[in-house]
Amino acid sequence: MVVATGFFDGVHLGHRHIIQTLIDEARRRKTQSLIITFWPHPRNVLQNGARDLRLLTSLQEKKEKLLSLGVDRVEVLDFSKTFSGMTMQEYVEQILVGKYKAECLVLGYDNRMGRDCQEPQQILPIAQAAGVDVVFAEAVYMDNQAVSSTRVRKAIASGKVGEAAKMLGENYSLHGVVVAGKRLGRTLGYPTANMQLYDPLKAIPAPGVYAVEVQTLGGVFGGMCNIGYRPTVASGGGLTIETHILDFNEDIYGLDMRLSFVSRIREEVRFSSLTELSEQLGKDKQRAMDILKENKIQ
């Protein structure tokens, strides 16, 4: 068994390089490839900035992405306080070798393991002493910086969904159910589907208007999505995710919907009147249509 282990949030290009190295090594050895990942995120258990942590992928999304890339097996270990107390040597001997019979370990440039936070070069002799070969996967760089989950989260948090997509290798997406809203968009001529996320820990792009790809009712549609607090029509309300689906007139309340973010159109703005808001929505719609056409979505 050839193994790679880590949280793999987002399954970005850096992760994908590790995964391809894992698959290639497993094929060379004529054995299986295995990803060992964890849930929940270690910061949520150790309370290390957990309140501010938002994830790029839910557990189900992560597993699906890993398997779609050709990994033979994905195992999810429960990250508990007891588990977090294991040293690197204990993890190698008890989990990698004892439980999964690993013969080779693929390490990324920033892999940290064990209570003692061992780095790749420190892990090497420990793994070799346990009879496990080690293969190193180099970092993937973009704009002279290594691609990382932290970088992707920062891009999402600042609304730079195009930059995030380049690091992820695909557009960032949100998945949820359509819930009832105020129906104000309908009175303005732009009815919206309001999304409630399945996973409340998912990272949400910064407030603003976005061109999006919408998956619902078994089809794919273009749309423009507003994320924000609706400053023109609401005061003190919570964050909403509202999407006007282009050329669409179906009732999808209570149904599943996925949004893939193509490009940010503008920041959220407070308008002086509903008329001014409606005029801006017309411009946003045209801009969204242009962007989606450029990306061959609409």
Residue pairs with C-beta under 8 A, 6 or more apart in sequence:
1 26
1 31
1 32
1 33
1 34
1 100
1 101
1 102
1 103
1 104
2 22
2 25
2 26
2 29
2 31
2 32
2 33
2 34
2 102
2 103
2 104
2 105
2 106
3 22
3 34
3 35
3 36
3 96
3 100
3 102
3 104
3 105
3 106
4 18
4 19
4 21
4 22
4 33
4 34
4 35
4 36
4 105
4 106
4 107
4 108
5 35
5 36
5 37
5 96
5 105
5 111
5 113
6 15
6 18
6 37
6 108
6 111
7 37
7 38
7 41
7 42
7 149
8 15
8 35
8 37
8 62
8 66
9 41
9 55
9 56
9 57
9 62
9 149
10 56
10 57
10 149
10 152
10 168
11 19
11 57
11 62
11 65
11 66
11 69
11 168
12 56
12 147
12 148
12 149
12 152
12 167
12 168
12 169
13 140
13 142
13 147
13 167
13 168
13 169
14 108
14 139
14 140
14 146
14 147
14 148
15 108
16 69
16 140
16 169
17 137
17 138
17 140
18 106
18 108
18 137
19 35
19 66
19 69
19 70
19 71
20 69
21 106
21 135
21 137
22 33
22 35
22 71
22 106
22 137
23 33
23 69
23 70
23 71
25 33
25 104
25 106
25 135
26 32
26 33
26 72
29 103
29 104
31 103
32 72
32 73
33 70
33 71
33 72
33 73
34 71
34 72
34 73
34 74
34 75
34 100
34 102
35 66
35 71
35 73
35 74
35 75
36 75
36 77
36 95
36 96
36 100
37 62
37 66
37 74
37 75
37 76
37 77
38 76
38 77
38 78
38 79
39 59
39 76
39 77
39 78
39 79
40 79
41 50
41 53
41 55
41 79
42 48
42 79
42 84
43 49
43 50
43 53
44 50
44 53
45 79
45 80
45 81
45 84
46 81
46 84
53 201
54 153
54 157
54 201
54 202
54 203
54 204
55 199
55 201
55 202
55 203
56 149
56 152
56 153
56 156
56 168
56 172
56 202
56 203
57 65
58 175
58 198
58 199
58 201
58 202
59 76
61 175
63 74
63 76
66 74
67 74
75 100
77 83
77 95
84 115
85 115
86 94
86 95
86 114
86 115
87 114
87 115
87 116
88 113
88 114
88 115
88 116
88 118
88 122
88 123
88 126
89 114
89 126
89 130
90 114
91 113
91 114
92 105
92 123
92 126
92 127
92 130
92 132
93 130
96 102
96 105
96 127
96 130
96 132
97 130
97 131
97 132
102 132
103 131
103 132
103 133
104 132
104 133
104 134
104 135
105 123
105 127
105 132
105 133
105 134
105 135
106 134
106 135
106 136
106 137
107 120
107 123
107 134
107 135
107 136
107 137
108 120
108 137
108 139
109 120
109 136
109 137
109 138
109 139
109 146
110 120
110 139
110 146
110 148
111 119
111 120
111 123
112 118
112 119
113 123
118 126
120 136
123 134
124 134
127 133
127 134
128 134
139 146
139 147
140 146
140 147
141 147
142 166
142 167
145 151
147 167
151 167
152 164
152 167
152 168
152 172
153 203
155 161
155 163
155 164
155 167
156 164
156 172
156 203
156 204
156 205
156 206
157 203
157 205
157 206
158 206
159 205
159 206
159 207
159 208
159 210
159 264
159 267
160 264
161 171
161 172
161 205
161 210
161 261
161 262
161 263
161 264
162 262
162 263
162 264
164 172
164 261
165 171
165 172
165 261
165 262
170 260
171 213
171 260
171 261
171 262
172 203
172 205
172 260
172 261
173 258
173 259
173 260
173 261
174 195
174 197
174 202
174 204
174 241
174 258
174 259
174 261
175 197
175 198
175 199
175 202
175 256
175 257
175 258
175 259
176 195
176 196
176 197
176 198
176 241
176 256
176 257
176 258
177 195
177 196
177 198
177 254
177 255
177 256
177 257
178 193
178 194
178 195
178 196
178 216
178 252
178 253
178 254
178 255
178 256
178 257
179 194
179 195
179 196
179 253
179 254
180 194
180 253
181 192
181 194
181 240
181 242
182 233
182 234
183 191
184 233
185 191
185 192
185 242
185 244
186 192
188 274
188 277
188 278
188 281
189 278
189 281
190 244
190 278
190 281
190 285
191 244
192 226
192 242
192 243
192 244
193 214
193 216
193 242
193 243
193 244
193 245
193 252
193 257
194 240
194 241
194 242
195 241
195 242
195 243
195 257
195 259
197 204
197 241
204 227
204 239
204 241
205 227
205 261
205 264
206 227
206 264
206 267
207 227
207 228
207 229
207 239
207 267
207 268
208 226
208 227
208 228
208 264
208 265
208 266
208 267
208 268
209 224
209 225
209 226
209 264
209 265
209 266
209 268
209 284
209 288
210 224
210 225
210 226
210 227
210 261
210 262
210 263
210 264
210 265
211 222
211 223
211 224
211 225
211 261
211 262
211 263
211 265
211 287
211 288
211 291
211 292
212 222
212 223
212 224
212 225
212 243
212 259
212 260
212 261
212 262
212 288
213 220
213 221
213 222
213 223
213 259
213 260
213 262
213 292
213 297
214 220
214 221
214 222
214 223
214 243
214 245
214 248
214 257
214 258
214 259
214 260
215 221
215 257
215 258
215 259
215 260
216 245
216 252
216 255
216 256
216 257
216 258
217 250
217 252
217 255
220 297
221 245
221 246
221 247
221 248
221 298
222 245
222 246
222 247
222 288
222 289
222 292
222 297
222 298
223 243
223 244
223 245
223 246
223 248
223 259
223 288
224 243
224 244
224 246
224 265
224 284
224 285
224 288
225 241
225 242
225 243
225 244
225 259
225 261
226 240
226 241
226 242
226 243
226 268
227 239
227 240
227 241
227 242
227 268
228 239
228 240
228 268
229 237
229 238
229 239
229 240
229 268
230 237
230 240
231 268
231 269
231 270
232 270
232 271
232 274
232 277
233 274
233 277
241 259
243 257
243 259
244 281
244 285
246 285
246 288
246 289
246 292
246 298
262 291
262 292
262 295
262 297
263 291
263 295
265 284
265 287
265 288
265 291
266 284
269 280
271 277
271 280
289 298
292 298
